[in-house]
Amino acid sequence: MKALIKRAFVILPAVLLEAAIVLLLFMFLDHWAVFIEAAFRIIGLLCILFVVSYRSEGAYKVLWLLFFAAFPIPAALAYLLWGNKRTVQPITGKIEQAQKELLEGAASDNTPNPEKAEGQNSGDKAAQQAQLVTELRKSQPELYDKRIGESLAYVSKLTGSSLRPASGTEYYPLGEDCWQAMLEEMKTAEKYVYLEYFIVEDGLMWQAMTDIMAEKVKEGVDVRLIYDDMGSLATFTRKDRKKLDSIGVKWIAFNQLKFITGTLNNRSHRKMLIIDGRTAFSGGINLADEYINRRERFGHWKDIGFRITGPAVDNFLYMFVSFWNACSPDKVPRDIFDADFKAAEKTDGMVLSYYDSPGYRDPVSNNFFIEMLGNSSEYAWFYTPYLMLGDTLLDAFVRAAERGVDVRIITPGIPDKKLVFRMTRSFYLPLLRAGVRIFEYTPGFVHAKASLYDGGVCTIGTVNLDYRSLYLHFENNSIFWNSSIHEKLQADYLETQSKCREITLENMKRNIFGILLDGILRIFSPLC
């Protein structure tokens, strides 16, 4: 509901402008009203033709077409402000400039390559993809799968992140387990502690972390925090920021809400903790007490996280530094990437950690899920708190299940947003009819975001299966290949499933009013 209210706040000026124009027509321009209305209709038609021809998700197009039909001029203005990839360029331009500066004078092979597909010619793209596939084949030839290699190469090509070995990995089936490990690792920091989270809120979790940060700053450790300004709007106050200032922690608010701009919806939903370039934590966990079940909201909070060590941490460091240097004049120095950490003789698989951006040519995570659903021959399992799929991803789920792949989805049993939960349920029927198994977590709310496939591939990150995560937000996701995390995630998934109720077609019987309501909710799902 909050998301709809915020979006309504954005659309309200356009509606008021339409009303003002209509009033003006009746009061002052009645002799010209027919011609002006015809001009409005022509402009609306041109906008419709542009949206239809633009490469985008079908559900998103339908929503804009409805707006164009009802409010031609305000809808056109709104589309120019918020409805296309060009609106995010003020943010992505700064990030790309920061990445370019990091590359200049690079003295280490540790720095990932930030070049995006848009900045490369076709020969460069093909060479980069071929190189990654070759590295995959050489690293573990007995486990190499050509289709998986091509899918990973696609992600690498679009995001500039590299597939890297992990010296060690650890999986945490609950937020409280991950938090305790984060505290212990923060205590060992000698050079820097970098944090980036969507939500930061004062409480037991945050107090324990700031106590360690204060001690580390006294020891000369560089401690920096990025939080999303909208995500923490109601939870991270001026008093909290002053406390960080007082203990010497540097901070920035990502994409500050100073006015209604075209970047309003482009939030940083990323979550990561990097310590000395040797350890990184990530997953679905924000820095608030419900994520560690120290405050009960919507029943038991099921979230997951992981820790990696070794060369695979480099991508996380690069992700953080790129965003920090894009937003702050107090730059992280380039030589932070020059540290030489010796890789362990034995590695725990390969990891491709990347960030997704609304400015990329393609919706990377969305397309990767489609690829993996198409690659799978045995199973494809998903954790997600929200299920609002675009047409292409919905079709991928349906096709995989109809091929006989064991496709499962775990969603919350107790919702955090009732309207969004109803929207999630509106997508159940076509999935169930195709044979997808859907489970709702009866003890409470599932906030975990993960997927698991045969072939030794799994993902854990911040990406929800909804339009905002897949198309509008900055997200981070990690793809694990032949890692022990695959087995641990699989065991945890089955354990969680045992606490769920399975939804069947019999549970989804609806009358005509329910069918109509679900249809309306499906149309407006890109708003949530």
C-alpha positions, 0 to 999 in steps of 0.5 A: 500500500505504501508503494501505491501511495508513493506512486500516487503522489508522483502521478497526482501532479499529472492528473491535476495538470490534465484537470487544469487543461480541461478547465482551461478549454471550457473557460477560455478556449471553447472556440478552439476546444475541438482542435486542441482536443484533436491535437491532444489525441494525436500526441497521445497516439504518437506516444502509444506508437512509441511505447509499442515499438520500444523494447520493453516488458509487455505488462509495463507497456499495457500500463502506459497505454492505459495512461495515454488513453485516459490522460494523453498529455500528462501521461506523455510528460510522465513517461518522459520523466519516469518511464524510459531508461534515459531518466536514470542517466544522471545516476548511471553517468556518475557511476560510469565516470567513477568506474572510468576513473578507477580504471585509469592507471590501474596497477592490479588485475584485481579490478573488475572490468566495468565496460558495459555492452553499450560501450563495446563493439560487437567484436569486443563483446564476442571476444569477452564472451569467448574468453570467459567461456574458455576460463570456465572450461579450463577451471573445472573441465569435468563439471563444465556445461556449455549452456551454463557457461554461455549464460554466465558469459552473458551476465559478465558481458552486460555487467562487466563483472568477472567470474572469480574463485572463492577461497571459502563460502558460508551459508546462513539460513537465518538473518540472526546467524548472518548478523552474528558472523558479520559482527565477529568479522567486523572486529577483525578489520584492519584497513576498512569496513564498507557497508551498503544497505537499503534500510538502516534502522536504530535497534539492537542490530544497528547498535551492536554494529555501530559500537564495533564501528566506533572502536574500529575508527579509533584504530584507524580503520576507514568505515563508510556506509551507503544507505538508500534515502527512500528505503531509510526515509522513515527509519534513519533520522538526522539524529542517527546521521549525527551519531555516525558523524560523532564516531567518525563513520563516513556516510552518504544517502543514495539518490536523495529525495530533494524533489520529484525527479526522473530518478525517483524510482531508481533506488539502491536495493543493494546489501553488502558488507566488505571487510579489508577486501578479503571478506564479503557478506550479502543476501536479503538482510537489511540492518533492522531488528525484524531481519534478525527476529529480535522484533516480530513483524509478520510472524517469523522472518525468514531471510538468508545470507552468505559470506565469501572470502578470497578473489571473489570479494573483488567484485563486491569491493568494486561495486561499493567503490563505484557507487561511493565515488559516484556520490561522494567527493571524499573518494575511495583511493584507486590503490585499494584494489592493489592489495595482493591476497594469496588465494587458497590452494583449494577453492569452494567453487566460482562466484559471479557477483554483479550489480543490476542497473535500470540503465543497462541495455537488458534487464540482466537478472530477469534474463538470467532467470529466463536463461536458467529456467530454459537450461534446467532439465531437473529442477528450478527452485525459487525463494521470493517475498514478492511474485509479480512476473513480467510476461517473458519471465512468466512464460519461462516458468510455464514452459519449464514446468510443462517440459517436466522440470520440477519448478517450485516457488516459496512465498510468504504465508504472512504478508508485509503488504496485503495488497501486494500479497493479493497481487502475488496470488494473482499470478498463481493460477497460470503457474499452477496450471502449468505444474509449478508448485507454490508454497507459502511459509506459514510461520511468517514472512519470507524475505529471502531472494534465491534460486537453485538449479541443476547443474550446480548453479544457484543465486543469492542476492537482493533481487525480488521477482517483481518489476521494481527489482527486475527493471527499476532498482539497482540490485546485487546478485551472486551466482554460485557455480559448483560451490558448497553453498548449492548443497546448503541452500538446497537443504535449507529450501527443503527444510523451509518447504516442510514448514509451508502449506502447498497451494493447489488449484483447489485453493485458487477457486475464484468467482467472477469478481475475483477474476476481475480483481486479479486482472486489474491487479495484474495490470497495475503490478508494475507500480508495486 
